């Protein structure tokens, strides 16, 4: 063995620490997955609204429209 080589004890400790961290990390992730998603706070069960979609000519410059309402829209296009 050369002077600059790492001793067997050091390698053993590093491998043991690597295994321990891997097992703890895997256990933590599996615990979080089994817990399930956290529910959204104070979200309404059902809501309705009005959505308007206007398709314009790409050669025309659209006029900006401002509104005070904010929200989240999910738009799903399904092919027949």
PDB file with SEQRES, HELIX, SHEET and CRYST1 records, atoms N, CA, C and O in Angstrom:
SEQRES   1 A   80  UNK UNK UNK UNK UNK UNK UNK UNK UNK UNK UNK UNK UNK          
SEQRES   2 A   80  UNK UNK UNK UNK UNK UNK UNK UNK UNK UNK UNK UNK UNK          
SEQRES   3 A   80  UNK UNK UNK UNK UNK UNK UNK UNK UNK UNK UNK UNK UNK          
SEQRES   4 A   80  UNK UNK UNK UNK UNK UNK UNK UNK UNK UNK UNK UNK UNK          
SEQRES   5 A   80  UNK UNK UNK UNK UNK UNK UNK UNK UNK UNK UNK UNK UNK          
SEQRES   6 A   80  UNK UNK UNK UNK UNK UNK UNK UNK UNK UNK UNK UNK UNK          
SEQRES   7 A   80  UNK UNK                                                      
HELIX    1 AA1 UNK A    8  UNK A   35  1                                  28    
CRYST1    1.000    1.000    1.000  90.00  90.00  90.00 P 1           1          
ATOM      1  N   UNK A   1       0.832  -1.181   0.000  1.00  0.00           N  
ATOM      2  CA  UNK A   1       0.000   0.000   0.000  1.00  0.00           C  
ATOM      3  C   UNK A   1       0.878   1.246   0.000  1.00  0.00           C  
ATOM      4  O   UNK A   1       1.876   1.321   0.717  1.00  0.00           O  
ATOM      5  N   UNK A   2       0.497   2.195  -0.797  1.00  0.00           N  
ATOM      6  CA  UNK A   2       1.238   3.457  -0.840  1.00  0.00           C  
ATOM      7  C   UNK A   2       0.802   4.346   0.316  1.00  0.00           C  
ATOM      8  O   UNK A   2      -0.218   4.089   0.957  1.00  0.00           O  
ATOM      9  N   UNK A   3       1.570   5.382   0.576  1.00  0.00           N  
ATOM     10  CA  UNK A   3       1.264   6.285   1.690  1.00  0.00           C  
ATOM     11  C   UNK A   3      -0.049   7.043   1.507  1.00  0.00           C  
ATOM     12  O   UNK A   3      -0.740   7.335   2.483  1.00  0.00           O  
ATOM     13  N   UNK A   4      -0.389   7.358   0.272  1.00  0.00           N  
ATOM     14  CA  UNK A   4      -1.570   8.191   0.004  1.00  0.00           C  
ATOM     15  C   UNK A   4      -2.855   7.386  -0.115  1.00  0.00           C  
ATOM     16  O   UNK A   4      -3.915   7.980  -0.313  1.00  0.00           O  
ATOM     17  N   UNK A   5      -2.811   6.064  -0.004  1.00  0.00           N  
ATOM     18  CA  UNK A   5      -4.017   5.238  -0.100  1.00  0.00           C  
ATOM     19  C   UNK A   5      -4.900   5.425   1.124  1.00  0.00           C  
ATOM     20  O   UNK A   5      -4.425   5.727   2.218  1.00  0.00           O  
ATOM     21  N   UNK A   6      -6.207   5.236   0.907  1.00  0.00           N  
ATOM     22  CA  UNK A   6      -7.178   5.336   2.003  1.00  0.00           C  
ATOM     23  C   UNK A   6      -7.222   3.989   2.712  1.00  0.00           C  
ATOM     24  O   UNK A   6      -7.195   2.942   2.064  1.00  0.00           O  
ATOM     25  N   UNK A   7      -7.288   4.014   4.027  1.00  0.00           N  
ATOM     26  CA  UNK A   7      -7.287   2.761   4.786  1.00  0.00           C  
ATOM     27  C   UNK A   7      -8.609   2.019   4.619  1.00  0.00           C  
ATOM     28  O   UNK A   7      -9.622   2.606   4.240  1.00  0.00           O  
ATOM     29  N   UNK A   8      -8.582   0.743   4.902  1.00  0.00           N  
ATOM     30  CA  UNK A   8      -9.794  -0.084   4.803  1.00  0.00           C  
ATOM     31  C   UNK A   8     -10.862   0.375   5.783  1.00  0.00           C  
ATOM     32  O   UNK A   8     -12.052   0.321   5.475  1.00  0.00           O  
ATOM     33  N   UNK A   9     -10.453   0.820   6.942  1.00  0.00           N  
ATOM     34  CA  UNK A   9     -11.417   1.295   7.944  1.00  0.00           C  
ATOM     35  C   UNK A   9     -12.166   2.523   7.434  1.00  0.00           C  
ATOM     36  O   UNK A   9     -13.375   2.640   7.637  1.00  0.00           O  
ATOM     37  N   UNK A  10     -11.463   3.430   6.779  1.00  0.00           N  
ATOM     38  CA  UNK A  10     -12.107   4.628   6.238  1.00  0.00           C  
ATOM     39  C   UNK A  10     -13.103   4.254   5.149  1.00  0.00           C  
ATOM     40  O   UNK A  10     -14.212   4.787   5.120  1.00  0.00           O  
ATOM     41  N   UNK A  11     -12.727   3.351   4.261  1.00  0.00           N  
ATOM     42  CA  UNK A  11     -13.638   2.907   3.201  1.00  0.00           C  
ATOM     43  C   UNK A  11     -14.845   2.216   3.806  1.00  0.00           C  
ATOM     44  O   UNK A  11     -15.968   2.436   3.351  1.00  0.00           O  
ATOM     45  N   UNK A  12     -14.641   1.385   4.823  1.00  0.00           N  
ATOM     46  CA  UNK A  12     -15.758   0.706   5.476  1.00  0.00           C  
ATOM     47  C   UNK A  12     -16.736   1.720   6.083  1.00  0.00           C  
ATOM     48  O   UNK A  12     -17.950   1.578   5.938  1.00  0.00           O  
ATOM     49  N   UNK A  13     -16.210   2.730   6.752  1.00  0.00           N  
ATOM     50  CA  UNK A  13     -17.060   3.755   7.364  1.00  0.00           C  
ATOM     51  C   UNK A  13     -17.824   4.520   6.292  1.00  0.00           C  
ATOM     52  O   UNK A  13     -19.013   4.786   6.464  1.00  0.00           O  
ATOM     53  N   UNK A  14     -17.176   4.879   5.194  1.00  0.00           N  
ATOM     54  CA  UNK A  14     -17.854   5.609   4.116  1.00  0.00           C  
ATOM     55  C   UNK A  14     -18.956   4.771   3.468  1.00  0.00           C  
ATOM     56  O   UNK A  14     -20.030   5.289   3.161  1.00  0.00           O  
ATOM     57  N   UNK A  15     -18.696   3.487   3.261  1.00  0.00           N  
ATOM     58  CA  UNK A  15     -19.719   2.599   2.685  1.00  0.00           C  
ATOM     59  C   UNK A  15     -20.882   2.442   3.657  1.00  0.00           C  
ATOM     60  O   UNK A  15     -22.040   2.464   3.240  1.00  0.00           O  
ATOM     61  N   UNK A  16     -20.592   2.282   4.947  1.00  0.00           N  
ATOM     62  CA  UNK A  16     -21.658   2.141   5.943  1.00  0.00           C  
ATOM     63  C   UNK A  16     -22.505   3.411   6.009  1.00  0.00           C  
ATOM     64  O   UNK A  16     -23.730   3.328   6.091  1.00  0.00           O  
ATOM     65  N   UNK A  17     -21.870   4.584   5.973  1.00  0.00           N  
ATOM     66  CA  UNK A  17     -22.625   5.844   5.985  1.00  0.00           C  
ATOM     67  C   UNK A  17     -23.475   5.996   4.723  1.00  0.00           C  
ATOM     68  O   UNK A  17     -24.608   6.475   4.790  1.00  0.00           O  
ATOM     69  N   UNK A  18     -22.937   5.595   3.588  1.00  0.00           N  
ATOM     70  CA  UNK A  18     -23.696   5.662   2.336  1.00  0.00           C  
ATOM     71  C   UNK A  18     -24.929   4.775   2.407  1.00  0.00           C  
ATOM     72  O   UNK A  18     -26.016   5.195   2.011  1.00  0.00           O  
ATOM     73  N   UNK A  19     -24.776   3.565   2.903  1.00  0.00           N  
ATOM     74  CA  UNK A  19     -25.927   2.665   3.036  1.00  0.00           C  
ATOM     75  C   UNK A  19     -26.951   3.212   4.022  1.00  0.00           C  
ATOM     76  O   UNK A  19     -28.153   3.141   3.765  1.00  0.00           O  
ATOM     77  N   UNK A  20     -26.501   3.748   5.127  1.00  0.00           N  
ATOM     78  CA  UNK A  20     -27.405   4.298   6.128  1.00  0.00           C  
ATOM     79  C   UNK A  20     -28.195   5.477   5.570  1.00  0.00           C  
ATOM     80  O   UNK A  20     -29.407   5.563   5.768  1.00  0.00           O  
ATOM     81  N   UNK A  21     -27.520   6.378   4.881  1.00  0.00           N  
ATOM     82  CA  UNK A  21     -28.206   7.539   4.291  1.00  0.00           C  
ATOM     83  C   UNK A  21     -29.182   7.083   3.211  1.00  0.00           C  
ATOM     84  O   UNK A  21     -30.275   7.640   3.104  1.00  0.00           O  
ATOM     85  N   UNK A  22     -28.816   6.089   2.411  1.00  0.00           N  
ATOM     86  CA  UNK A  22     -29.716   5.576   1.377  1.00  0.00           C  
ATOM     87  C   UNK A  22     -30.970   4.964   1.979  1.00  0.00           C  
ATOM     88  O   UNK A  22     -32.077   5.216   1.503  1.00  0.00           O  
ATOM     89  N   UNK A  23     -30.804   4.167   3.017  1.00  0.00           N  
ATOM     90  CA  UNK A  23     -31.960   3.535   3.665  1.00  0.00           C  
ATOM     91  C   UNK A  23     -32.859   4.590   4.304  1.00  0.00           C  
ATOM     92  O   UNK A  23     -34.080   4.526   4.165  1.00  0.00           O  
ATOM     93  N   UNK A  24     -32.272   5.555   4.998  1.00  0.00           N  
ATOM     94  CA  UNK A  24     -33.080   6.609   5.629  1.00  0.00           C  
ATOM     95  C   UNK A  24     -33.797   7.469   4.591  1.00  0.00           C  
ATOM     96  O   UNK A  24     -34.952   7.845   4.791  1.00  0.00           O  
ATOM     97  N   UNK A  25     -33.130   7.780   3.498  1.00  0.00           N  
ATOM     98  CA  UNK A  25     -33.766   8.559   2.435  1.00  0.00           C  
ATOM     99  C   UNK A  25     -34.914   7.817   1.795  1.00  0.00           C  
ATOM    100  O   UNK A  25     -35.976   8.392   1.556  1.00  0.00           O  
ATOM    101  N   UNK A  26     -34.709   6.529   1.514  1.00  0.00           N  
ATOM    102  CA  UNK A  26     -35.777   5.715   0.928  1.00  0.00           C  
ATOM    103  C   UNK A  26     -36.955   5.604   1.883  1.00  0.00           C  
ATOM    104  O   UNK A  26     -38.105   5.707   1.457  1.00  0.00           O  
ATOM    105  N   UNK A  27     -36.693   5.397   3.151  1.00  0.00           N  
ATOM    106  CA  UNK A  27     -37.766   5.294   4.143  1.00  0.00           C  
ATOM    107  C   UNK A  27     -38.553   6.602   4.232  1.00  0.00           C  
ATOM    108  O   UNK A  27     -39.780   6.579   4.328  1.00  0.00           O  
ATOM    109  N   UNK A  28     -37.861   7.733   4.201  1.00  0.00           N  
ATOM    110  CA  UNK A  28     -38.528   9.037   4.269  1.00  0.00           C  
ATOM    111  C   UNK A  28     -39.427   9.254   3.060  1.00  0.00           C  
ATOM    112  O   UNK A  28     -40.566   9.698   3.209  1.00  0.00           O  
ATOM    113  N   UNK A  29     -38.932   8.948   1.868  1.00  0.00           N  
ATOM    114  CA  UNK A  29     -39.735   9.133   0.653  1.00  0.00           C  
ATOM    115  C   UNK A  29     -40.946   8.218   0.662  1.00  0.00           C  
ATOM    116  O   UNK A  29     -42.048   8.658   0.332  1.00  0.00           O  
ATOM    117  N   UNK A  30     -40.771   6.963   1.029  1.00  0.00           N  
ATOM    118  CA  UNK A  30     -41.907   6.029   1.061  1.00  0.00           C  
ATOM    119  C   UNK A  30     -42.937   6.443   2.103  1.00  0.00           C  
ATOM    120  O   UNK A  30     -44.134   6.255   1.890  1.00  0.00           O  
ATOM    121  N   UNK A  31     -42.499   6.998   3.216  1.00  0.00           N  
ATOM    122  CA  UNK A  31     -43.437   7.476   4.229  1.00  0.00           C  
ATOM    123  C   UNK A  31     -44.270   8.628   3.689  1.00  0.00           C  
ATOM    124  O   UNK A  31     -45.476   8.687   3.929  1.00  0.00           O  
ATOM    125  N   UNK A  32     -43.644   9.538   2.967  1.00  0.00           N  
ATOM    126  CA  UNK A  32     -44.363  10.676   2.394  1.00  0.00           C  
ATOM    127  C   UNK A  32     -45.337  10.227   1.309  1.00  0.00           C  
ATOM    128  O   UNK A  32     -46.431  10.779   1.194  1.00  0.00           O  
ATOM    129  N   UNK A  33     -44.948   9.231   0.510  1.00  0.00           N  
ATOM    130  CA  UNK A  33     -45.840   8.732  -0.537  1.00  0.00           C  
ATOM    131  C   UNK A  33     -47.055   8.060   0.087  1.00  0.00           C  
ATOM    132  O   UNK A  33     -48.176   8.267  -0.377  1.00  0.00           O  
ATOM    133  N   UNK A  34     -46.856   7.262   1.126  1.00  0.00           N  
ATOM    134  CA  UNK A  34     -47.965   6.566   1.777  1.00  0.00           C  
ATOM    135  C   UNK A  34     -48.896   7.521   2.505  1.00  0.00           C  
ATOM    136  O   UNK A  34     -50.066   7.199   2.710  1.00  0.00           O  
ATOM    137  N   UNK A  35     -48.399   8.693   2.903  1.00  0.00           N  
ATOM    138  CA  UNK A  35     -49.237   9.666   3.605  1.00  0.00           C  
ATOM    139  C   UNK A  35     -50.271  10.272   2.667  1.00  0.00           C  
ATOM    140  O   UNK A  35     -51.317  10.733   3.123  1.00  0.00           O  
ATOM    141  N   UNK A  36     -50.000  10.281   1.366  1.00  0.00           N  
ATOM    142  CA  UNK A  36     -50.937  10.827   0.394  1.00  0.00           C  
ATOM    143  C   UNK A  36     -50.786  12.332   0.272  1.00  0.00           C  
ATOM    144  O   UNK A  36     -50.050  12.960   1.034  1.00  0.00           O  
ATOM    145  N   UNK A  37     -51.493  12.905  -0.697  1.00  0.00           N  
ATOM    146  CA  UNK A  37     -51.388  14.347  -0.908  1.00  0.00           C  
ATOM    147  C   UNK A  37     -52.085  15.124   0.203  1.00  0.00           C  
ATOM    148  O   UNK A  37     -53.061  14.656   0.789  1.00  0.00           O  
ATOM    149  N   UNK A  38     -51.579  16.295   0.476  1.00  0.00           N  
ATOM    150  CA  UNK A  38     -52.217  17.140   1.475  1.00  0.00           C  
ATOM    151  C   UNK A  38     -53.388  17.861   0.827  1.00  0.00           C  
ATOM    152  O   UNK A  38     -53.258  18.340  -0.299  1.00  0.00           O  
ATOM    153  N   UNK A  39     -54.523  17.954   1.501  1.00  0.00           N  
ATOM    154  CA  UNK A  39     -55.687  18.616   0.902  1.00  0.00           C  
ATOM    155  C   UNK A  39     -55.452  20.114   0.787  1.00  0.00           C  
ATOM    156  O   UNK A  39     -54.750  20.715   1.599  1.00  0.00           O  
ATOM    157  N   UNK A  40     -56.047  20.693  -0.226  1.00  0.00           N  
ATOM    158  CA  UNK A  40     -55.946  22.145  -0.418  1.00  0.00           C  
ATOM    159  C   UNK A  40     -56.807  22.839   0.637  1.00  0.00           C  
ATOM    160  O   UNK A  40     -57.940  22.420   0.870  1.00  0.00           O  
ATOM    161  N   UNK A  41     -56.300  23.879   1.271  1.00  0.00           N  
ATOM    162  CA  UNK A  41     -57.056  24.545   2.326  1.00  0.00           C  
ATOM    163  C   UNK A  41     -58.179  25.422   1.771  1.00  0.00           C  
ATOM    164  O   UNK A  41     -57.972  26.221   0.858  1.00  0.00           O  
ATOM    165  N   UNK A  42     -59.362  25.254   2.340  1.00  0.00           N  
ATOM    166  CA  UNK A  42     -60.516  26.111   2.053  1.00  0.00           C  
ATOM    167  C   UNK A  42     -60.840  26.230   0.563  1.00  0.00           C  
ATOM    168  O   UNK A  42     -61.167  27.316   0.085  1.00  0.00           O  
ATOM    169  N   UNK A  43     -60.752  25.139  -0.157  1.00  0.00           N  
ATOM    170  CA  UNK A  43     -61.097  25.160  -1.570  1.00  0.00           C  
ATOM    171  C   UNK A  43     -62.554  24.734  -1.727  1.00  0.00           C  
ATOM    172  O   UNK A  43     -62.986  23.773  -1.090  1.00  0.00           O  
ATOM    173  N   UNK A  44     -63.321  25.437  -2.570  1.00  0.00           N  
ATOM    174  CA  UNK A  44     -64.714  25.044  -2.775  1.00  0.00           C  
ATOM    175  C   UNK A  44     -64.783  23.693  -3.489  1.00  0.00           C  
ATOM    176  O   UNK A  44     -63.919  23.352  -4.296  1.00  0.00           O  
ATOM    177  N   UNK A  45     -65.825  22.944  -3.173  1.00  0.00           N  
ATOM    178  CA  UNK A  45     -65.991  21.633  -3.773  1.00  0.00           C  
ATOM    179  C   UNK A  45     -66.404  21.737  -5.239  1.00  0.00           C  
ATOM    180  O   UNK A  45     -65.968  20.934  -6.064  1.00  0.00           O  
ATOM    181  N   UNK A  46     -67.230  22.709  -5.564  1.00  0.00           N  
ATOM    182  CA  UNK A  46     -67.667  22.894  -6.943  1.00  0.00           C  
ATOM    183  C   UNK A  46     -67.864  24.380  -7.195  1.00  0.00           C  
ATOM    184  O   UNK A  46     -68.277  25.127  -6.308  1.00  0.00           O  
ATOM    185  N   UNK A  47     -67.569  24.788  -8.393  1.00  0.00           N  
ATOM    186  CA  UNK A  47     -67.748  26.184  -8.757  1.00  0.00           C  
ATOM    187  C   UNK A  47     -68.126  26.252 -10.225  1.00  0.00           C  
ATOM    188  O   UNK A  47     -67.882  25.320 -10.991  1.00  0.00           O  
ATOM    189  N   UNK A  48     -68.712  27.346 -10.594  1.00  0.00           N  
ATOM    190  CA  UNK A  48     -69.054  27.531 -12.002  1.00  0.00           C  
ATOM    191  C   UNK A  48     -68.668  28.942 -12.409  1.00  0.00           C  
ATOM    192  O   UNK A  48     -68.484  29.823 -11.569  1.00  0.00           O  
ATOM    193  N   UNK A  49     -68.551  29.133 -13.694  1.00  0.00           N  
ATOM    194  CA  UNK A  49     -68.175  30.440 -14.193  1.00  0.00           C  
ATOM    195  C   UNK A  49     -68.437  30.520 -15.684  1.00  0.00           C  
ATOM    196  O   UNK A  49     -68.955  29.586 -16.296  1.00  0.00           O  
ATOM    197  N   UNK A  50     -68.072  31.639 -16.244  1.00  0.00           N  
ATOM    198  CA  UNK A  50     -68.283  31.868 -17.661  1.00  0.00           C  
ATOM    199  C   UNK A  50     -66.926  32.064 -18.319  1.00  0.00           C  
ATOM    200  O   UNK A  50     -66.111  32.860 -17.852  1.00  0.00           O  
ATOM    201  N   UNK A  51     -66.685  31.337 -19.404  1.00  0.00           N  
ATOM    202  CA  UNK A  51     -65.438  31.455 -20.138  1.00  0.00           C  
ATOM    203  C   UNK A  51     -65.768  31.800 -21.571  1.00  0.00           C  
ATOM    204  O   UNK A  51     -66.652  31.196 -22.179  1.00  0.00           O  
ATOM    205  N   UNK A  52     -65.055  32.776 -22.110  1.00  0.00           N  
ATOM    206  CA  UNK A  52     -65.259  33.165 -23.497  1.00  0.00           C  
ATOM    207  C   UNK A  52     -63.943  32.994 -24.231  1.00  0.00           C  
ATOM    208  O   UNK A  52     -62.900  33.455 -23.767  1.00  0.00           O  
ATOM    209  N   UNK A  53     -63.991  32.334 -25.371  1.00  0.00           N  
ATOM    210  CA  UNK A  53     -62.812  32.110 -26.191  1.00  0.00           C  
ATOM    211  C   UNK A  53     -63.042  32.768 -27.531  1.00  0.00           C  
ATOM    212  O   UNK A  53     -64.010  32.453 -28.223  1.00  0.00           O  
ATOM    213  N   UNK A  54     -62.163  33.677 -27.902  1.00  0.00           N  
ATOM    214  CA  UNK A  54     -62.265  34.364 -29.178  1.00  0.00           C  
ATOM    215  C   UNK A  54     -61.031  34.035 -29.995  1.00  0.00           C  
ATOM    216  O   UNK A  54     -59.903  34.226 -29.541  1.00  0.00           O  
ATOM    217  N   UNK A  55     -61.251  33.540 -31.197  1.00  0.00           N  
ATOM    218  CA  UNK A  55     -60.155  33.233 -32.094  1.00  0.00           C  
ATOM    219  C   UNK A  55     -60.062  34.371 -33.090  1.00  0.00           C  
ATOM    220  O   UNK A  55     -61.031  34.681 -33.782  1.00  0.00           O  
ATOM    221  N   UNK A  56     -58.899  34.990 -33.164  1.00  0.00           N  
ATOM    222  CA  UNK A  56     -58.740  36.155 -34.034  1.00  0.00           C  
ATOM    223  C   UNK A  56     -57.808  35.826 -35.181  1.00  0.00           C  
ATOM    224  O   UNK A  56     -57.080  34.835 -35.155  1.00  0.00           O  
ATOM    225  N   UNK A  57     -57.849  36.669 -36.174  1.00  0.00           N  
ATOM    226  CA  UNK A  57     -56.966  36.546 -37.319  1.00  0.00           C  
ATOM    227  C   UNK A  57     -55.546  36.834 -36.845  1.00  0.00           C  
ATOM    228  O   UNK A  57     -55.322  37.853 -36.192  1.00  0.00           O  
ATOM    229  N   UNK A  58     -54.575  35.964 -37.156  1.00  0.00           N  
ATOM    230  CA  UNK A  58     -53.215  36.198 -36.672  1.00  0.00           C  
ATOM    231  C   UNK A  58     -52.576  37.462 -37.243  1.00  0.00           C  
ATOM    232  O   UNK A  58     -51.582  37.949 -36.705  1.00  0.00           O  
ATOM    233  N   UNK A  59     -53.136  37.998 -38.325  1.00  0.00           N  
ATOM    234  CA  UNK A  59     -52.590  39.221 -38.914  1.00  0.00           C  
ATOM    235  C   UNK A  59     -53.075  40.471 -38.189  1.00  0.00           C  
ATOM    236  O   UNK A  59     -52.485  41.540 -38.343  1.00  0.00           O  
ATOM    237  N   UNK A  60     -54.139  40.352 -37.403  1.00  0.00           N  
ATOM    238  CA  UNK A  60     -54.664  41.488 -36.645  1.00  0.00           C  
ATOM    239  C   UNK A  60     -53.992  41.543 -35.282  1.00  0.00           C  
ATOM    240  O   UNK A  60     -53.705  40.510 -34.679  1.00  0.00           O  
ATOM    241  N   UNK A  61     -53.744  42.750 -34.805  1.00  0.00           N  
ATOM    242  CA  UNK A  61     -53.149  42.916 -33.484  1.00  0.00           C  
ATOM    243  C   UNK A  61     -54.283  43.010 -32.459  1.00  0.00           C  
ATOM    244  O   UNK A  61     -55.121  43.905 -32.567  1.00  0.00           O  
ATOM    245  N   UNK A  62     -54.335  42.112 -31.468  1.00  0.00           N  
ATOM    246  CA  UNK A  62     -55.439  42.142 -30.497  1.00  0.00           C  
ATOM    247  C   UNK A  62     -55.314  43.336 -29.554  1.00  0.00           C  
ATOM    248  O   UNK A  62     -54.215  43.792 -29.239  1.00  0.00           O  
ATOM    249  N   UNK A  63     -56.473  43.828 -29.113  1.00  0.00           N  
ATOM    250  CA  UNK A  63     -56.518  44.914 -28.153  1.00  0.00           C  
ATOM    251  C   UNK A  63     -56.412  44.335 -26.748  1.00  0.00           C  
ATOM    252  O   UNK A  63     -57.110  43.371 -26.435  1.00  0.00           O  
ATOM    253  N   UNK A  64     -55.559  44.894 -25.894  1.00  0.00           N  
ATOM    254  CA  UNK A  64     -55.437  44.365 -24.527  1.00  0.00           C  
ATOM    255  C   UNK A  64     -56.700  44.604 -23.720  1.00  0.00           C  
ATOM    256  O   UNK A  64     -57.341  45.649 -23.835  1.00  0.00           O  
ATOM    257  N   UNK A  65     -57.047  43.627 -22.908  1.00  0.00           N  
ATOM    258  CA  UNK A  65     -58.225  43.712 -22.050  1.00  0.00           C  
ATOM    259  C   UNK A  65     -57.757  43.475 -20.619  1.00  0.00           C  
ATOM    260  O   UNK A  65     -57.023  42.523 -20.355  1.00  0.00           O  
ATOM    261  N   UNK A  66     -58.174  44.330 -19.703  1.00  0.00           N  
ATOM    262  CA  UNK A  66     -57.797  44.151 -18.309  1.00  0.00           C  
ATOM    263  C   UNK A  66     -59.002  43.709 -17.503  1.00  0.00           C  
ATOM    264  O   UNK A  66     -60.137  44.071 -17.815  1.00  0.00           O  
ATOM    265  N   UNK A  67     -58.753  42.933 -16.476  1.00  0.00           N  
ATOM    266  CA  UNK A  67     -59.817  42.462 -15.604  1.00  0.00           C  
ATOM    267  C   UNK A  67     -59.274  42.353 -14.186  1.00  0.00           C  
ATOM    268  O   UNK A  67     -58.070  42.211 -13.975  1.00  0.00           O  
ATOM    269  N   UNK A  68     -60.173  42.421 -13.232  1.00  0.00           N  
ATOM    270  CA  UNK A  68     -59.771  42.331 -11.833  1.00  0.00           C  
ATOM    271  C   UNK A  68     -59.856  40.896 -11.322  1.00  0.00           C  
ATOM    272  O   UNK A  68     -59.347  40.600 -10.241  1.00  0.00           O  
ATOM    273  N   UNK A  69     -60.483  40.011 -12.071  1.00  0.00           N  
ATOM    274  CA  UNK A  69     -60.669  38.634 -11.618  1.00  0.00           C  
ATOM    275  C   UNK A  69     -59.422  37.811 -11.905  1.00  0.00           C  
ATOM    276  O   UNK A  69     -58.749  38.007 -12.918  1.00  0.00           O  
ATOM    277  N   UNK A  70     -59.131  36.901 -11.010  1.00  0.00           N  
ATOM    278  CA  UNK A  70     -58.038  35.959 -11.221  1.00  0.00           C  
ATOM    279  C   UNK A  70     -58.566  34.565 -10.962  1.00  0.00           C  
ATOM    280  O   UNK A  70     -59.596  34.396 -10.310  1.00  0.00           O  
ATOM    281  N   UNK A  71     -57.872  33.578 -11.463  1.00  0.00           N  
ATOM    282  CA  UNK A  71     -58.307  32.212 -11.224  1.00  0.00           C  
ATOM    283  C   UNK A  71     -57.424  31.228 -11.947  1.00  0.00           C  
ATOM    284  O   UNK A  71     -56.373  31.579 -12.483  1.00  0.00           O  
ATOM    285  N   UNK A  72     -57.867  30.001 -11.954  1.00  0.00           N  
ATOM    286  CA  UNK A  72     -57.128  28.919 -12.587  1.00  0.00           C  
ATOM    287  C   UNK A  72     -58.057  28.232 -13.575  1.00  0.00           C  
ATOM    288  O   UNK A  72     -59.199  27.910 -13.247  1.00  0.00           O  
ATOM    289  N   UNK A  73     -57.561  28.010 -14.783  1.00  0.00           N  
ATOM    290  CA  UNK A  73     -58.364  27.380 -15.819  1.00  0.00           C  
ATOM    291  C   UNK A  73     -57.621  26.154 -16.322  1.00  0.00           C  
ATOM    292  O   UNK A  73     -56.420  26.201 -16.587  1.00  0.00           O  
ATOM    293  N   UNK A  74     -58.350  25.065 -16.446  1.00  0.00           N  
ATOM    294  CA  UNK A  74     -57.798  23.854 -17.038  1.00  0.00           C  
ATOM    295  C   UNK A  74     -58.520  23.649 -18.356  1.00  0.00           C  
ATOM    296  O   UNK A  74     -59.746  23.550 -18.391  1.00  0.00           O  
ATOM    297  N   UNK A  75     -57.767  23.585 -19.431  1.00  0.00           N  
ATOM    298  CA  UNK A  75     -58.339  23.471 -20.770  1.00  0.00           C  
ATOM    299  C   UNK A  75     -57.809  22.196 -21.394  1.00  0.00           C  
ATOM    300  O   UNK A  75     -56.604  22.057 -21.599  1.00  0.00           O  
ATOM    301  N   UNK A  76     -58.704  21.258 -21.698  1.00  0.00           N  
ATOM    302  CA  UNK A  76     -58.312  19.972 -22.230  1.00  0.00           C  
ATOM    303  C   UNK A  76     -58.938  19.790 -23.613  1.00  0.00           C  
ATOM    304  O   UNK A  76     -60.161  19.820 -23.750  1.00  0.00           O  
ATOM    305  N   UNK A  77     -58.105  19.602 -24.635  1.00  0.00           N  
ATOM    306  CA  UNK A  77     -58.593  19.392 -25.991  1.00  0.00           C  
ATOM    307  C   UNK A  77     -58.464  17.911 -26.299  1.00  0.00           C  
ATOM    308  O   UNK A  77     -57.368  17.352 -26.264  1.00  0.00           O  
ATOM    309  N   UNK A  78     -59.591  17.278 -26.601  1.00  0.00           N  
ATOM    310  CA  UNK A  78     -59.586  15.849 -26.888  1.00  0.00           C  
ATOM    311  C   UNK A  78     -59.914  15.632 -28.351  1.00  0.00           C  
ATOM    312  O   UNK A  78     -60.843  16.236 -28.886  1.00  0.00           O  
ATOM    313  N   UNK A  79     -59.147  14.766 -28.994  1.00  0.00           N  
ATOM    314  CA  UNK A  79     -59.414  14.433 -30.385  1.00  0.00           C  
ATOM    315  C   UNK A  79     -60.468  13.349 -30.451  1.00  0.00           C  
ATOM    316  O   UNK A  79     -60.540  12.478 -29.584  1.00  0.00           O  
ATOM    317  N   UNK A  80     -61.283  13.412 -31.490  1.00  0.00           N  
ATOM    318  CA  UNK A  80     -62.321  12.390 -31.654  1.00  0.00           C  
ATOM    319  C   UNK A  80     -61.755  11.159 -32.264  1.00  0.00           C  
ATOM    320  O   UNK A  80     -62.480  10.188 -32.480  1.00  0.00           O  
TER     321      UNK A  80                                                      
END                                                                             
